[in-house]
């Protein structure tokens, strides 16, 4: 039985509008670009209203750790954008 050489996952988050997706992308991109790791490689792209993150890792624990970090940043970005929308709608 061959052990897995790499594991990969993709996250796609759709935002309400293109501007929100671009804001989240710009907030998260430096964290991904400046996070060199021997155990994971990460790519990010923004298309229309969707931010897509691809994580490739040497092992499952590394994948899970990276995935959790990026999900936290995406959720935080989304919550901040929701607050901004709530403030502007009142």
N, C-alpha and C positions, 0 to 999 in steps of 0.2 A: 504494500500500500504506500503510495507516494504522499508525503505531507504536502499541504498547500504551500505554494511558493509565495503567493500574494493574495490578499483579499481586497476587494474594492466595493465601494458604495457610492451612490449619487443621491444628493438631496436637491429637490426642486421646490422652491417656495414661491407661490404666486402672490403678489401684492395687489392691492386694489387698483393701483395705477402705475404707469411707467416711471413717474417721478419718484414714487416711494421705493420702487425696486432699485432705481439708480442710487438713491440715498443709502439704502441698506448695503448695496454692493460696495459703494465707496467707503462705508464705515468698516466693513469686514475685510475688504481686500488687503489693506496693509498688514493685518494680523496673519493672513494666509501667506502673503508674499515674504514677510519677514520672519517666518517661523521655520527655519531650516531644521530638518530632522532626518536622522539616518533611517528611522523606522517608517516614516510616512512621506507621501508626496500628495500635494493638494492643488487642485486647480479651481478657479472660480470664473464664472461668466454671467453676464446679464443680457437677457434678450427680452425686449418689450417689458412685460410685467413680471418676469420670472428671473429669480436668481438661482443659479445651479452651481452646486459645489460637488466636485469629484474627489474622493479620498481613496488613495491606494496605499496599503500598509503591508508590512512584512508579516504581521500576525494580528489575530483578532483583538487582543487587549489594546494594541496600538491604534487600531481602527476605531474601537469603541471610545477610547480617550479623545481622539481627534474629533470624532463625530459629536460627542457630548459638548466639547468646547465650541464647535461651530454652531451647533443648535442653540446653545445658550446665547451666543452673540446674535444670531438671527432672531431669536425670540425677544431679546432685549431691544434690538432695532425696531422690531414690529411693535412692541409696547410703546416705545418712545414716539413712533409715528402715529399710533392711535391716540396718545395723549395730545399730540400736536393737532390732530384733526378735531378732537373734542374741544380743545381750547378755542379753535377758530370757529367752531359751530355754535358757541355760546355767546 
